């Protein structure tokens, strides 16, 4: 809002002239008449009206309806973009784990409110790209012959590529146990402060929390916008694919959900299920796939991550941690039930067990919903 200099607000009144002294023998001066009753009533209103006109002439009419919003339309984040951009948001995140069309839209809204104007000379367009950033991520995605951050479609696709790249890097760090947390939160934090700072903190650092919170606050509105788009695909429900038991007996010692860590004392999400398993008990692949990671990590000890491909466009992964040894290697193809390693107590562990996780598009889900009843 434009700052308007304030007037001094002083009302100046003019006092009647002093009457001359009368001298002996001089005629008494003519008595001056005061203002009439009508003038006393009308004058204050005239003065007030004049002040209003003067103020409006200085600041303009700030009560006019915004030109980019239809009359009667409620002001909200969703009103900053229409559904015609949802297919591009979906296309930009089609092969991306952890970054959804709604999250990408919310990210853009946090950066610019979906408005190209207001950007600085060094940061242009709705995604606020610098020249160096655009050189790396920008393309002519809509095929109009020009690649520019001022083109909304080009900007959507470019920021999608950048966010998806950050998501892959956060996935790799999280798989190795170097960072912990929600993949979307980690990705946004990496955008805000850089991958190195997130890696050093091992989680979303304090310097990035406000940015992550602001984006996530916008997410419900854009999720609603995406749901209203008729092209949206049906989501995958937990349990739509049944997984084989990773150990013979599913004796749960710690379920999925919030808990206080037995060693660190920190209360946070327990991202999987702990199954009781004696030292050396065989742990098997819950479904066929390709080993994405197999190695030693500080928290999970010997850990195996299997990529099972996609189910209705959603990437499915399972993890097996605290093993006493590895019987597979990265890049190896596995069949359902194939051995991945013996149970153990490596890493942060209070005793032999299997920590088993199921991730759908990078998000932790309750593994018990995916396991068959009879094994």
ABEGO torsion letter per residue (X at the ends): XBBBBBBAGBBBBBBBBBBBBBBBGBBBBBBBBBBBAAAAAAAAAAAAAAAAAAAAAAAEBAABBBAABBBGBBBBAAAABBAAAAAAAAAAAAABBGBBAAAAAAAAAAAAGGBABGBBAABBEAAGBBAAAAAAABBBAAGAGBBBAABAAAAAAAAAAAAAAAAAAAAAAAAAGABBEBAAAAAAAAAAAEAAAAAAAGBBBAAAAAAAAAAAAAAAAAAAAAAABAABBBBBBBGABBBBBABABBBBABBBEBBBBAAAGBBBBBABBBBBBBBGBBBBBABBEBBABBBBBAAAEBBBBBBAEBBGGBBBBBBBBGBABBABBBGBBBBBGBBAEBBBABEBBAEBBBBBBBBBGGBBBBAAAABBAAX
